[in-house]
Every structure is written in C-alpha cells, then in structure tokens.
C-alpha cells in the first residue's frame, strides 16, 4: 500500500497534462511513466477492425428445455476448465452443473439449503489450481471448494465483511480471492434519488481472513422509486454508471464508467498502469428511454411485475449519456477486452475493443448477439445467452485470431 497516494497524484498530474486529441485523426498512442505507474493514452480516431472473428454458430451449447435434470434458469456465471469441461452456476436451481466438453451433462452438484455443499444464491465461479472449482454464495457469504469431479472439498467463510451482498470479483494465481464489500448496510437509497455507494476490494486467504485491501471503488448507481400504495422498486439506474472489473495474472483491472479509463492494480493495492482512450459516452435519446422500458416489460418472469417496474421507472432521472464502456474481460494471452455501450433492445452483435497487454488499442472485434461474455480463451469465447423465448443457454463460440 505504500506509495499509492504518490502514484495517484503523479498519474493525475500527468494525465491532466496530456493532449486530448479525440477530435479525429489517425489512432495514436502516448505512453509515460510516473511514480511506477505506466500511463497509456490511446488518442485520435478509434481503431478499426482487428481481423479476429467469432463464429455466430456455437461449438457447444448447454441448457434449454430438453436438458437432462431439467432446464437451468437464473444462470449467474459459467467457465471452462482446462480439459474443456463447462461449469455453470444456476441460482434458480441452486446448483453447480458440470458438462463434458461436448455439452453432455456429467453432474449436478448441490441443492437449496445452508448445509455443506448446499446453496442459497451461487453467484460466481472461479477456477483454482488443478481445475478445482470455487463457488461463491452471495447469500451465505461462503466459498464452496469442489474437486475437479465435483466432490465438496471444503468451505471458506470470510470474516469481517461489511455491508450487504459482498461480491466475489476474482481469484489470484496463488488461490486467494478478491471480494468487494459494500460500505453501506442500508438496502434502499433515498426514494427518487440515485445513489452510488463504494465498496472495499479485499484479498481473502484460504482461511477466510482478510490479508490485504486493494482499494475502495464506486459500485453501481442505484435508484429507489415508489410509494407504500404502489410498492417499492430498487434497481440499477437506467443508463447509470457501474464499475467493471477483471482479474487475470495477478492483476485487478477496474473501470468505474466515469470515463474511458481502466486502472490495473497489484494484489497489494499498488496501482501499476492506467489505460485511457478518447471515447465519449453515447448520448441517451428519448427513443433509448422508450426502448429500455419496452425491453423491461418483455423480460421473462412476472409480466405484471415487469409492467409495474416500467411504470415506476417513468419517474427515474435519466443521465445525459451512457457510460463509455460496459464490461471488461482478459483473455488467456493477457489482452484486455472492453465492451462498447449498446443501445437498449439492440439485438445485434456487440462490439469490443481489444487492448494489448501493454494497454495499446489493437482493434475491435464483434461478438454474437445476446452473448454475455464470461471467459475468453486462445481460440474460443464462452458466454451466457438468453434467447428470444427467454430460455437460458451457455455457449462456446470459436474465436479465430486473423
């Protein structure tokens, strides 16, 4: 932690001194170092297509109505193991499901409950050494560690976490976990007002002890609406800011959504790099607000509840712009993938900008529509898809690096 204030100050001064060349011109990269922090500014016009392609048809797809053991729903996370097997967390079935590389269901682990190997809300998966599986239950505040075949090995319950619903962020190469613990225990923000709490990012060892703090970062911008007669609604602010993170190779990458900027941290909380680009937030139009509410009403689940939520959101404040980036992933080669904002209800392909491990923008890649990316390998992309019938699938698509 020593020297972080100096690093932040040096970074801020140097960033303020950089020439802002976002009004056109060829892409350019400006790099500098200050107090041990590498600063990379991608200026000028946005980079063109990288030449990498992701097939629209999946190599493997799991889930759906015909699946053995019944359809999974409320899928929260998925990952691929070293031998190609696919692991899926389903909060709806309170299970972890393990699939063969060809998509055959091998085993369903867990059930609803609070005992060993049981779940109330499995929300995150992590791959440990030897393909052991870690599952974080946000309701029980507990990691369950399984062998590669799915047998329960042990449980880890972190101590001293604050706030509500602490989130697992990632796992470090030595097996320690990174958790985001909210600063607030207040569930509802003031009615009609947007609030963005902060969260402390902490490192947890194998016993559950907090061994380091990486920093405190903003969370998701939330809004609470309603009255006792109409009921209350709390959800992310439409088009609001939220912090995107990724963990890979012993680094934590953080983008708060305030600007197109990603910071990289060591496990001891020392900032090592800042990557920026000249991108502005996309303006929010009346059509965007209309499409957002229409999308909400057509989501699966209780149609009456969805319509009531859409009605309450008519009173929500609307930001002038969408955040300039919406998600981060790091592939197996260390490239940082940054998802560009997408219009509400847009069923088209998503666009991702790929930054090289040194922060230089390489180009853009288009990914299949509706694919919520969870993992990127050397020649594949894994993600969750909700199809037009609101059926959930986990799919692996071929990635060709041209």
N, C-alpha and C positions, 0 to 999 in steps of 0.2 A: 504494500500500500504506500510505502514511502515514495515521495516524488510525484504522486498523482496530481496534486494541485499545481505544481510547476509545469507538468506536462500539459494539463488543460490550459493554463494561461499561455504557454508558448504556442500551443496549437491554435488558440483563439486569435492571438495577435497575428500569426502568420496567415491564417485563413482570411482574416479581415483585410490583409494586405494583398491578397491575390487578385488579379484582374478578372472580373466577371465577364466572360466572353460568350454569353449564352444567346446572342442575337444573330446567330448564323455563322457561316464559315465552316471550314473543314474541321473534323474532330481533332483535338489536340490533348496532350496530357502534360500537366505540370506537376512535378514532384519536388518535395523538400523534406527536410528532417528538422525536428525541433524537440529538444529535451527527450530524445529517444523515441519520439512519435513520428512515424512516416506519414506524410500528407500527400495524397494523390488527388488532383483535381482534373476531371475529365471535362474539358471545355469545348466550345464550338457546337456544331450540329451533332445530333445523336448518331451513334454508329449504325451502319447498315446491317443487313442480314449476315449472320456468321457463316452460313452454309451448312449448319447442322440441321438435321431433320429428325422429327419424332413421328413415327407411323401413327395414323389415325386408328387403325385396327389393332387391338391389343394382342400381345403374345399370349397372355394369360389373363383370365377374368374369373374372379371368385365372387360368390354372393348371388342373390336372386331368389326367386320363389321356389325354384326346383332344388335348392341346396339340401344335402343331407343334414339332418339336425335342425331344419327349419331356417328361414331367412334371417340373416343378421340385420339389425337396424340400430340407428344412432351410433354408427361407426365413428369412433373418435381418433383412431390412429392405426397405422399399418407400417410394416417394414419388411425388408427382405434379408434373410440370413445369408451367410457365406456360401452355403450349398444350394441356394436358390429357393429354399422354402419361404413361404409367406406367412407372417404372423399378423393377426388382426385383433384389435380391441373393440368390443361391442358393448357400449353402455346399455343398450336396450336389452340384450340377452344376459348381461353381467358375466361375460365370458371372454377368454382369450382363445382364439381359434388358430390352429396351426395347419397349414396346407402344404402339400407336396409342390415341388417346382412346376408341375404340370397342372396344378389347380385342384387336385383331389384333396378333400378334407381328410386329414390324418387324425386330428384330436381336437376336442373342445375342452378347455380347462376352466374350472371354476363354476360358480353359481352365485345367486343372490345370497348375501349373508355377511357376517362380520368375522367368521372364523378363519383359520389358516387356509389360504388358497381361495377364499371367497371374496366377492366384490360388491360394492355398492355403486361405484362410479369409476370404472377404469378409463382413464383419460389420456394416457401416454404410454408409449413403449420405447424401450432402449435396448440396444444390443451390447452385451458385455463380452469379455474375452471368452473364446471358445464357443461362441454362439449361444451363451446363456442369455435368458430373456428377463428383462426387468419391466414390471408393470406398475405404474403409479395410480393409486386410487385416490382421487381428489377428495372424496367424502370421508374415507377412513384415514386420510393423511398417512398412507403407508405404501412402501415399495414391497412388492412380492417378487422374489427372485426364483426363476424356474430354470431347470436344466434344459439343454437343447431339445430333449424329447418331451418336455412339458411337465416334468415332476417338480413339485414345490421343493425348493432347497432351503429357503429361509425368508424371513421378513425383516424389513428395516423400517422403523418408525422414527422419523426425525423428531428431535426435541427442540422446544423453544421457538417454534414458528408462530408468527403473529398474523393477525388479520383473518380473512375468510378465503376459502378455496385456494390455498397455495398451489402453484402450478410447477410441474416438472418441466425444465427447459432443455436439458440435455445431459449426456454422460461424458466424462473425461476419459482419456486413454487409460488412466490408472484405476478406473472403476468408480471414482467419486461422481456424485450427482450435483447438478446445478438446479436449485429451486428458486422460484420467485415468490416472495412472501409479501402480501399486501400490507401497507402501513395502517389501513383502516379496518376496524371491525364493524363499521356502520354499513349495513346492507344497502339501504336506499339513499341516494343523494337527494338534496332538496328538490321538491317537486317542481318540474318545469325548467330546471337548470341543468346544464351539462356540467359534469364533474370528471376530472381525470386524476385519480389517485396515483401515488407512486408505489413501487414495490422494491424491496431489497432483494438483490440477487445473491444467494449464499451458496457455498460449497458444503456438501454433506459427505461425511466419510462412511465407511461400511458399517459403523455402529449407530449411525443416525446423528452424530454430533456435528454441529456447525463449526467448521475449521477455518473458514475464511469468508470475507464479504467482498464481492466484486464491485458493488456499487448500488446506487438507488436510481431507478429509471421510471419514467412515466408508464402508466398502464393504458387501458382502453378508455376512451372518452365515453361516459355513460350518461343516460338520461332517464329520469323517472317522471311519469305522467299519470294522470287520472285523479279520481275522487272516490270517497267511500261508496258512492252510489254506482259509479261506472266501473269500479275496480282499479287496481294499480298495475302499471306496466313498467318494468325496468329492463332496458336493453341497450346495446351499443348505440350511440348517437348516429343517426343516418349520415353517412359520408364523413364521419368523425375520424379522428386520429387514433391509431393504436400502434403499439410497439411490436415490431417484427424481430425475431431472434433466430439464430442458428448456431449450433455448436459442432465443431469439427476440428480434429487435430490438435486439441488442447487450447483452442481459441473460442471465445464467445464473441459473436457478431451481433450488434444491436443497432436497429434503425428506429427512431422514435416517430417517424412520419411527419415531423415538423418541416423537414426539408429533405432533399435527396442526399442523404448522408448516412454512411454506415461506419461505426466505430468498432475496432477489434481490440479485445482485452485478453490478457493472460489470466490463468486461474487465480493469481494473487491480486487481481483487480487493477493491474497496471495497464493503461491504455498504450497500445503498440502502433496503431495505424488508424487513419481516418480517410475514407474514400468518399469523394463527392462527385456529382455531375450537375451540369446546368439543365435541370429539368424543373419545370413549374408544375404546381398542382393543376389538375384538369378542372375547369370551371363547371359548377353544378348548375344545370338548367332546370326550368320548370318540367320539361319532359323527363329529365332524370328523376325528379321527385315523384312524378306520376308513375314512372316505370318501377321505382323502388317499392311503392305501396302496392302496386299491382302484383309484383313478384311475391311480396309478403303474403298477400291474400291467397295466392295459388300454391303456396307451400303445402307439403303434406301435413297431416295431423288434423286437428280440430278446426274445421272451416270457420265455425262461429267465433272461436277464439282468435283466429288469424284476422278475421274481418274487424273484430273489436280492437285488436292491436293496431291495425292500419288506421282506424278511426282516431284512436288516441294520438297516433303519430302526426296527425294533421296539425297538432299544436306544438310539435317539436321544432326548435330552432334548426335552421339548415345552414351549414357552413358555405362560404362562397366557393370554395374549391375542395376537390377530393385530395387526399394525401398523394404525394408524387410517387409513392411506392407502397405495395401492399403485403409483400411476403418475401422471405429470404430462404434460400436453401444453399448448401455447399455440397458439390458433387465429390465423388471419390478421388478426383485429381486435385481437389483444392480450389476449383473455380467457384466463385460466388455468383449465384443466380438471383436476380432481383426482378420480382414481378411488377409490371407496369399496371396502373389503375385500369379498371374495366367498367364500362357503363352498366348500370343495373339492368338485369334481364337480357344482357348480351349473351347469346348462346354460341357465339363464335369462338375461335381459338384465343387463348391467352398469349400475351407477349412477355417474354422475359429477356432482360439484358444480362449477358454473362460478363462478369469481371474476372480477369486472370488473378491468380493468387497474389500478385503484387498490386492489385487494385485497378489496373488499366482496363477500360472497357474494350471487350473483344468484338462484340456484336450482339444481335438479337436472335432469339430462337422462338418459334411458335409451337405451342403445345396444344394437344387436343382439347376441344371444348368440354367444359364441365369438370375437368380434371383438377382436383385439389392435390397438389404435389406433396408427397411425404418423404420421398427419398430419390436420389439420382445416383446411378452407378456409372460404370465406364461406358456401357452401351445399352442402358435401359433407364426408364423413368417409372416410378411407382406412385400411384395416387388413388384417391377415393373419388368415385363418380356417382352422382345421383341422377338417374335417367329421367326422361320425361314423365314416366309413371311414378316418380318418387321412390324408385327401388334403388337400393344402395349396392354398389359393387366396388371391389378393389381390383385394380388392373395394373398390369405391367406392359409398357409400350417400348418398342425398340427405338433406341437412340443411335443415329448414325452421325459420327463426327466427320464432316466432309473436309 
